[in-house]
Amino acid sequence: MPHDPAPSLRGVPRPAAGGAGRWRAGLLLCALALALGGGLARADAPARGNPQAPVGGVLRNRFSTQPSTLHPLNATDLYANHVLERIYETLAETDAETLAFNPLLAERWEVSADHRVYTFHLNPKARWQDGQPVTAEDVKFSFDVLFNEKLKTRAKWAAYYGNFERAEALDARTVRFTARADHYKNFINLALNLRIVPKARFGADPNETPLAKQPLGSGPYRLDTWNRGASIVLQRNPDYWGADLPQNRGRYNPGRVLTRFVKEDKVALEELKKGDLDILTLSPEQWVRETGGAEFGPEAGAATRIVKLEMRNRAPRGYSYVGYNLGSPLFGDKRVRRAMGLLYDRDTYIDKFFHGLQVKAVGPFDVTSPYTSPNVKPLGFSVAEALRLLREAGWKDSDGDGLLDKDGRAFRFTVMTANPEISVKILTLAKESMRQAGVEMNIKVVDWTTFLTLIDEYKYDAVMLGWTRESFPDVAPLWHSRYAVAGGLNLVRYQNPEVDRLIDAAEKSIPERERIRLFRRIHELLFEDQPYTFMLEPDRSLVAYQRRFQYPRPYFNYSLPYQLGEEYWWMPAQVK
């Protein structure tokens, strides 16, 4: 599920890379070598599931809010994409244990020596859920439509595919992409992140596609029902074309996946205890104070007993932040933004709301990442230092009303959030320290769809939000000035020519040690400029699930924080 304390915007369509990661440079190089070295996809992908597992039953999980849309291209939130990833597929996927690339819609591929031409050969068995073959024209269309001038999310997709000149269908099963320049994520964006949609079913209007109401993909599940405000039900596709791929044996066992929309954590926990949910990400408060020991629920040994699982693996995890609208006259000065960061008492938040189960975020990379600069230390908490910086930036209380002002404007702003629970608790505590520094901070809670719209339109002072992270990170979409446009992923309109230059250099296919050096310098400049107040990040996932489930392993090295790998689980207990 999305990490606390805020729902996550999705930077990429597949968060096979989401969350705050302990990714390793060696693994990155290994995965890229598999993709680019020999030009062939793996034909011997290991089966991570149990091929003998029975199929059927219902897996019931929870979202804290419903998706904003199920449009296959306009969906940008984690909730929608978690659903869509079961319906649609990409050309390749990463192995849950090793991050190696496994073939999916593409059975093999070739990459040119200059890293500019990528040729994918589709699996002749690949079929849409209506039985029609997946063709090269479908793949080409899935790429071309991202640049349709009418598509709402065009600016976001430009961050990932703007480097490509064209896609060409060479024959019914062969598609070729040509890039304008070398970029170390060219292959990853094409193979892992390009969601393939059926051209014949998409329609003429890219925003009003029939697929938004009735998705039709090539994946293992179909949309059964979307009960607005209540639940989404996915039905296992009995004719799934990829069921016999090596990595899919013993995978996608639940006959139905029922996702219920339960806003309050407390209510969700009660539903888990009653047996109305099968798996739930617990808050630290629930983990420590509300669920007892390693198991809870009915009497010990019962099949309805609930098991607690603390997941620590190599999957990247997310971070929370407060982002500032740099177009506002309040936040144009980096001294002001640093002062804001000094007014969030993160140690208290970690202790009071997270029981020590989160750590301070220091930047776009997680605290254990090789890309994190050792020279960057978390901001402390100091009202006095914040006030000094604000005064240095020209803010003072000229009229004695207790609020700082400058050029006739009082320092008064609103932080917008879509999370009515933990985010509001944190911001409520921060209001007092802000007031001590002569700043009035207000809190505005809005629904998720409105939240995304207001962000895209820059109609906010500050937002409290969260980002997922990627195993193969790309800092350009969030921090390069070319993406500081309406609808882009550079939400705060951050612009720094030196950061742009470093990003441009780091994007090339260069030795990993050089990319580490460049990313660390980018990290240092971002921390100096403070376009975000980097707040907190988890160092583990806290999960509870019904004991009746069985699995080959409860999770893998790269199971995502919001998804254990339950597509490999099965029920009932008896295996064939």
Residue pairs with C-beta under 8 A, 6 or more apart in sequence:
1 61
1 62
1 63
1 64
1 281
1 562
2 8
2 64
2 78
2 79
2 318
2 466
2 468
2 562
3 19
3 20
3 317
3 318
3 319
3 320
3 466
3 468
3 537
3 538
3 561
3 562
4 283
4 320
4 354
4 358
4 419
4 422
4 466
4 538
5 320
5 353
5 419
5 421
5 422
5 423
5 426
5 464
5 466
5 535
5 536
6 320
6 417
6 418
6 419
6 423
6 464
6 465
6 466
7 64
7 65
7 77
7 78
7 79
7 418
7 419
7 448
7 465
7 466
8 18
8 77
8 78
8 318
8 465
8 466
8 467
8 468
9 76
9 77
9 78
9 452
9 465
9 466
9 467
9 489
9 491
10 18
10 75
10 76
10 77
10 78
10 80
10 81
10 468
11 159
11 467
11 468
11 470
11 477
11 478
11 489
12 160
12 189
12 193
12 470
13 75
13 81
13 84
13 193
13 194
13 195
14 81
14 85
14 90
14 192
14 193
14 195
15 78
15 81
15 468
15 470
15 560
16 93
16 94
16 192
16 471
16 558
16 560
17 192
17 316
17 468
17 469
17 470
17 471
17 472
18 78
18 316
18 318
18 468
18 469
18 470
18 560
18 561
18 562
19 315
19 316
19 317
19 318
19 468
19 469
19 560
19 561
19 562
20 316
20 317
20 318
20 319
20 361
20 366
20 469
20 537
20 538
20 539
20 561
21 314
21 315
21 316
21 317
21 366
21 369
21 469
21 470
21 471
22 313
22 314
22 315
22 316
22 366
22 368
22 369
23 314
23 316
23 369
23 471
23 472
23 473
24 314
24 370
25 370
25 512
25 513
25 516
27 98
27 99
27 314
27 471
28 99
28 471
28 472
28 512
29 512
30 98
30 99
30 100
31 94
31 98
31 99
31 100
31 101
31 472
32 184
32 187
34 42
34 100
34 101
35 92
35 101
35 109
35 111
35 187
35 188
35 191
36 111
36 115
36 187
39 108
39 109
39 110
39 111
40 108
40 109
41 92
41 101
41 102
41 103
41 106
41 107
41 108
41 109
42 100
42 101
42 102
42 103
43 103
44 246
45 95
45 100
45 102
45 103
45 245
45 246
45 247
46 95
46 97
46 246
46 247
47 246
47 247
47 248
47 249
47 250
47 251
48 95
48 96
48 97
48 247
48 250
48 251
48 552
48 553
48 556
48 565
48 568
49 248
49 249
49 250
49 251
49 253
49 552
49 567
49 568
50 250
50 551
50 552
50 568
50 570
50 575
51 249
51 250
52 250
52 575
52 576
53 250
53 253
53 550
53 568
53 570
53 575
53 576
54 253
54 570
54 571
54 572
54 574
54 575
54 576
55 236
55 253
55 255
55 570
56 253
56 254
56 255
56 571
57 253
57 254
57 255
57 256
57 570
57 571
57 572
58 254
58 255
58 256
58 257
58 258
58 278
59 254
59 256
59 257
59 258
59 278
59 279
59 566
59 569
60 258
60 259
60 260
60 276
60 277
60 278
60 279
61 257
61 258
61 259
61 260
61 277
61 278
61 279
61 280
61 566
62 259
62 260
62 261
62 262
62 268
62 271
62 277
62 280
63 79
63 82
63 259
63 260
63 261
63 262
64 261
64 262
64 263
64 265
64 268
64 419
65 79
65 261
65 263
65 418
65 447
65 448
66 79
66 228
66 229
66 232
66 261
66 448
67 75
67 77
67 79
67 80
67 83
67 232
68 75
68 76
68 77
68 79
68 80
68 448
68 449
68 452
69 75
69 80
69 212
70 80
70 83
70 84
70 212
70 213
70 215
70 223
70 226
71 80
71 207
71 209
71 211
71 212
72 84
72 88
72 195
72 197
72 209
72 211
72 212
72 215
72 217
73 145
73 146
73 151
73 153
73 157
73 195
73 197
73 206
74 151
74 152
74 153
74 207
74 212
75 81
75 84
76 153
76 156
76 452
77 448
77 452
78 468
78 562
79 448
82 562
82 563
83 223
83 232
83 234
83 259
84 195
84 215
84 217
85 219
86 219
86 220
86 221
86 234
86 257
86 567
87 215
87 216
87 217
87 219
87 221
87 222
87 223
87 234
88 195
88 196
88 197
88 215
88 217
88 218
88 219
89 104
89 105
89 195
89 196
89 217
89 218
89 219
89 242
90 104
90 105
90 191
90 192
90 193
90 194
90 195
90 196
91 104
91 105
91 106
91 109
91 120
91 139
91 190
91 191
91 192
91 194
91 196
92 101
92 102
92 103
92 104
92 105
92 106
92 109
92 191
92 192
93 101
93 102
93 104
93 192
93 247
94 100
94 101
94 102
94 192
94 471
94 558
95 101
95 102
95 247
95 558
96 556
96 557
96 558
96 559
96 565
97 556
97 557
97 558
98 557
98 558
99 471
99 557
99 558
101 191
101 192
102 245
102 246
102 247
103 123
103 245
104 123
104 242
104 245
105 122
105 123
105 126
105 134
105 139
105 196
105 218
106 120
106 121
106 122
106 123
106 191
107 121
107 122
107 123
107 124
108 120
108 121
109 118
109 119
109 120
109 121
109 191
110 118
110 119
111 117
111 118
111 119
111 187
112 118
114 182
115 179
115 182
115 183
115 184
115 186
115 187
115 509
116 178
116 179
116 180
116 181
116 182
116 186
117 176
117 177
117 178
117 179
118 176
118 177
118 178
118 179
118 186
118 187
118 190
119 170
119 174
119 175
119 176
119 177
120 139
120 174
120 175
120 176
120 177
120 190
120 191
121 173
121 174
122 134
122 135
122 136
122 139
122 173
122 174
122 175
123 134
123 241
123 242
124 133
124 173
125 241
125 242
126 133
126 134
126 218
126 241
126 242
127 133
127 134
127 218
127 239
127 241
128 134
128 198
128 201
128 216
128 217
128 218
129 216
129 217
129 218
129 219
129 222
129 237
129 239
130 198
130 201
130 216
131 239
132 198
132 200
133 172
134 196
134 198
134 218
135 169
135 172
135 173
135 199
136 169
136 170
136 171
136 172
136 173
136 174
136 175
137 169
137 172
137 199
138 196
138 197
138 198
138 199
139 167
139 169
139 175
139 194
139 196
140 167
140 168
140 169
140 175
141 197
141 199
141 202
142 194
142 195
142 196
142 197
142 199
143 161
143 164
143 167
143 177
143 194
144 167
145 151
145 197
145 202
145 206
146 154
146 157
146 158
146 161
147 154
147 157
147 158
147 161
148 154
148 206
150 205
150 206
150 207
151 157
151 206
151 207
152 207
152 487
153 487
154 487
155 483
155 485
155 486
155 487
155 488
156 477
156 487
156 488
156 489
158 483
158 488
159 476
159 477
159 483
159 488
159 489
160 185
160 189
160 193
160 474
160 477
161 189
161 194
163 179
163 180
163 181
163 183
163 186
164 177
164 178
164 179
164 180
164 186
164 190
165 178
165 179
165 180
166 177
166 178
167 175
167 176
167 177
168 175
168 176
168 177
168 178
169 175
170 176
177 190
179 186
182 508
182 509
183 507
183 508
183 509
184 507
184 508
184 509
184 510
184 515
185 472
185 474
185 507
188 472
196 217
196 218
197 211
197 217
198 211
198 216
198 217
201 209
201 210
201 211
201 216
202 209
202 210
202 211
203 209
203 210
203 211
214 223
215 222
215 223
216 222
218 241
218 242
219 237
219 240
220 236
220 237
220 240
220 242
220 243
220 248
220 251
220 252
220 567
221 234
221 235
221 236
221 237
221 252
221 257
222 234
222 235
222 237
223 232
223 233
223 234
223 235
224 233
224 234
224 235
224 256
225 231
225 232
225 233
226 232
226 233
227 233
229 261
230 260
230 261
231 258
231 259
231 260
231 261
232 258
232 259
233 256
233 257
233 258
233 259
234 256
234 257
234 258
234 259
235 255
235 256
236 252
236 254
236 255
236 256
240 252
242 248
243 249
243 252
250 552
250 568
250 570
251 567
251 568
252 567
253 567
253 568
253 569
253 570
253 571
254 566
254 567
254 569
254 570
254 571
260 271
260 276
260 277
262 268
262 271
262 277
263 420
264 421
265 283
265 285
265 286
265 421
268 277
268 280
269 280
269 282
269 286
269 290
269 291
271 277
272 278
272 280
272 306
272 544
272 546
273 296
273 297
273 306
275 304
275 546
278 545
278 546
278 549
279 543
279 544
279 545
279 546
279 549
279 564
279 566
280 543
280 544
280 545
281 541
281 542
281 543
281 561
281 562
282 291
282 308
282 542
282 543
282 544
283 422
283 542
284 353
284 354
284 355
284 356
284 357
284 358
284 542
285 353
285 355
286 542
287 308
287 355
287 357
287 542
288 355
288 357
289 355
291 306
291 308
291 544
293 308
294 307
294 308
295 305
295 306
295 307
295 308
295 547
296 305
296 306
296 308
296 544
297 304
297 305
297 306
298 304
298 305
299 305
302 547
303 547
303 548
303 573
304 546
304 547
304 548
305 546
305 547
306 544
306 545
306 546
306 547
307 544
307 545
307 546
307 547
308 542
308 543
308 544
309 542
309 543
309 544
309 545
309 554
309 555
309 564
310 540
310 541
310 542
310 543
311 540
311 541
311 542
311 543
311 554
311 555
311 559
311 561
311 564
312 539
312 540
312 541
313 555
313 556
313 557
313 558
313 559
314 557
314 558
315 471
315 557
315 558
315 559
315 560
315 561
316 366
316 468
316 469
316 470
316 471
317 366
317 468
317 469
317 537
317 538
317 539
317 541
317 561
318 466
318 467
318 468
318 469
318 537
318 538
318 561
319 361
319 366
319 466
319 467
319 469
319 534
319 535
319 536
319 537
320 361
320 423
320 464
320 465
320 466
320 535
320 536
320 537
321 361
321 464
321 465
321 466
321 467
321 532
321 533
321 534
321 535
322 340
322 344
322 415
322 462
322 463
322 464
322 532
322 533
322 535
323 462
323 463
323 465
323 491
323 492
323 531
323 532
324 330
324 331
324 337
324 340
324 461
324 462
324 492
324 531
324 532
324 533
325 331
325 458
325 460
325 461
325 462
325 492
325 493
326 332
326 492
326 493
326 494
326 495
326 531
327 458
327 493
328 413
328 461
329 409
330 336
330 409
330 411
330 413
330 461
331 337
331 340
331 461
331 462
333 393
334 528
334 529
334 530
335 389
335 390
335 392
335 393
336 389
336 390
336 393
336 395
337 529
337 530
337 531
337 533
338 379
338 389
338 530
339 385
339 386
339 387
339 389
339 390
339 393
339 437
340 386
340 462
340 530
340 533
341 379
341 530
341 533
341 534
342 379
342 380
342 381
342 382
342 383
342 385
342 386
342 389
343 381
343 383
343 386
343 430
343 433
343 434
343 437
343 439
344 379
344 381
344 426
344 430
344 433
344 533
344 535
345 381
345 429
345 430
345 433
346 360
346 378
346 379
346 381
346 535
346 536
347 360
347 381
348 381
348 429
349 426
349 429
349 535
349 536
350 356
350 358
350 359
350 360
350 536
352 429
353 422
353 425
353 426
354 536
357 538
357 539
357 540
357 542
358 536
358 537
358 538
358 539
359 367
359 536
359 537
359 538
359 539
360 367
360 378
360 534
360 535
360 536
360 537
361 367
361 378
361 534
361 535
361 536
361 537
362 372
362 376
362 377
362 378
362 523
362 527
362 534
363 372
363 373
363 376
363 523
363 526
363 527
363 534
364 467
364 469
364 473
364 475
364 478
364 479
364 523
364 526
365 371
365 372
365 469
365 473
365 519
365 523
366 372
366 469
366 537
367 537
367 539
370 516
371 473
371 515
371 516
371 519
371 520
371 523
372 520
372 523
373 520
373 521
373 523
373 524
373 527
374 520
375 520
375 524
376 523
376 524
376 527
378 534
379 533
381 433
383 433
383 436
383 437
386 437
387 437
387 438
390 404
390 411
390 437
390 438
390 439
393 406
394 406
395 404
395 405
395 406
395 411
395 438
396 404
396 405
396 406
397 403
397 404
397 405
397 438
398 405
399 405
401 410
402 435
402 438
403 410
403 411
403 412
403 438
403 439
403 440
404 410
404 411
404 437
404 438
404 439
405 411
410 440
411 438
411 439
411 440
412 439
412 440
412 442
413 439
413 440
413 441
413 442
413 461
413 462
414 441
414 442
414 443
414 444
414 460
414 461
414 462
415 427
415 441
415 442
415 443
415 444
415 461
415 462
415 463
415 464
416 444
416 445
416 446
416 451
416 454
416 460
416 461
416 462
416 463
416 464
417 423
417 424
417 427
417 443
417 444
417 445
417 446
417 451
417 463
417 464
417 465
418 445
418 446
418 447
418 448
418 451
418 465
419 445
419 464
420 445
423 464
424 443
424 445
426 464
426 535
427 441
427 443
427 464
428 443
430 441
431 441
431 443
434 440
434 441
435 441
446 454
451 463
454 460
455 463
455 491
456 486
456 487
457 486
458 486
458 493
463 491
464 535
467 478
471 558
473 519
474 507
475 503
475 506
475 519
475 522
476 482
476 483
476 503
476 507
477 483
477 488
477 489
477 490
478 489
478 490
478 491
478 494
479 490
479 494
479 496
479 499
479 503
479 522
479 526
479 531
480 490
480 499
480 500
480 503
481 490
481 494
481 495
481 496
481 497
481 500
482 500
483 489
483 490
484 490
484 493
484 494
484 495
492 531
492 532
494 529
494 531
496 525
496 529
498 525
499 522
499 525
499 526
502 518
502 521
502 522
502 525
503 522
505 518
506 515
506 518
506 519
506 522
526 532
527 534
538 561
541 561
541 562
541 564
543 564
545 564
545 566
548 571
548 572
548 573
549 566
549 569
549 570
549 571
550 569
550 570
550 571
550 573
550 575
551 565
551 566
551 568
551 569
551 570
552 568
553 565
553 568
554 564
554 565
555 564
555 565
556 565
559 565
